[in-house]
Amino acid sequence: MTENTGNTQNTGSTGSTEGASDRYEVIVVGGGAAGLSAALVLGRARRRTLVVDAGEPRNAPSGHMQGYLTRDGMPPAEFLAAGREEIARYGVELLRDRVVDAVRDGDFAVTLASGRTLRARRLVVTTGLKDELPDVEGVAERFGRDVLHCPYCHGWEVRDRAFGVLAASPLSVHQALMVSQWSDDVTFFPHTVAEGDLSDDDLRRLATAGVKVVPGEVAGLVAEDDRLTGVRLVDGTVHAREVLFVSPRPVPQTGLLERLGAELHDTPFGSYPVVDATGLTSVPGVWAAGNAVGFAEQVVHAASGGYRAAATINGELLMSDLDSAVGV
C-alpha cells in the first residue's frame, strides 16, 4: 500500500479557481494521501490552500490498499474520493493540472502546464515516484493483480499460493525471504543476476527459508483465463507459479524540488530531498511528504507526513505574521 499523487478533478464539489485570486497561502503539489492530508489540516486551520494534481497515482494498478487502520481493503480511488470530499468542506480548492516550474522571489511563483502562474507563501511537494517495471513480457500487464511488489500490501491476499520472485539485483534475495512468511512455496528466479553475485549468506538463508532457486533468464509470463499460471525461461521451460513478486526501479519525481534548489541525498532506491522531522527541505518555505521523500512511504505514512508538514506550516505562518505585525 504505497503513497500516490492522487487522481483529482476540478469539479463543483471541490470548488473552482475560475475568477478567484491567484494568490494562496499554501499550494500543495500532488493530490494523493500526503497532499490531501496536508490540505485537510491547512483547510481546517483556515488557510487559503490550493491542491494542484496531475492525476497520476502510483497505486492506480492496485484494486485495494491494506494496513491503513479503518481503511484496510479500501480501493485507492475511493480513498482519494473521500479525501477530496473532506477537504472541500473546509474551502480547499483542487485543480487538475501539472506544476511545471516554481521560483522563489519573496513568495513562490508557481507555473502550471496550462500556462497559469499562481503565487503562494509556502509549498508542500507531494509528487511521489514512478515505478519502472522489469522489461519482461507480461509483467506490466499483470502488475497490481498477480504481479506484485509489496508483501505488506498484498501478502495476506495471496497467502499460501505458489510464489515466484523475479530478481532485479542481489537485493531481491531480501524480497524472496520476506515473502516466504506468506507462503511455503517460493521460487527465486535470479534472472540476469549472476550466481556469483549471490553471497554464501544469501544462498544459506534462501535454503533455510525453503526458497527454491531456479537459475536462468526469464523470458516472460504465462497466463490462462486472465490469471498467472507460470514463469517461462529463455530455454523454454515453464515453472508453474500463481503469483510473481518483482522489484520495480523507483524513480522519484524530484524535478520541481531540484529546480527550487533542494538538496538531495542518494539512497539505494533513488535520490530524495533532505528533510527534517517535519518534512522541511533545505529550501526555506518548501516542505515535502509521501513518496517524494522516500521509497518506503506507505499510504498511512504519507498521510501522517502531510499532516505533520501542514501543522508546522500553519504555526510558522502564524508566528511570522505576528512578528511582522509587531515589527520583529
Buried (B, 14 or more C-beta within 10 A) or exposed (E): BBBBBBBBBBEEEBBEBEEEEEEBBBBBBBBBBBBBBBBBBBBBBEBBBBBBBBBBBBBBBBEBBBBBEEBEEBEBBEBBBEBBEBBBEBEBBBBBBBBBBBEBEEBBBBBBEEEEEBBBBBBBBBBBBBBEBBEBEBBBEBBBBBBBBBBBBBBEBBBEBBBBBBBBEBEBBEBBBBBBEBBEBBBBBBBBBEEEEBEEEBBEBBEEBEBBBBEBEBBBBBBEEEEBBBBBBEEEEBBEBBBBBBBBBBEBBBEBBEEBEBEBEEEEBBEBBEBEEBBBBBBEBBBBBBBBBBBEBBBBBBBBBBBBBBBBBBEBBEEEEEEEEEEE
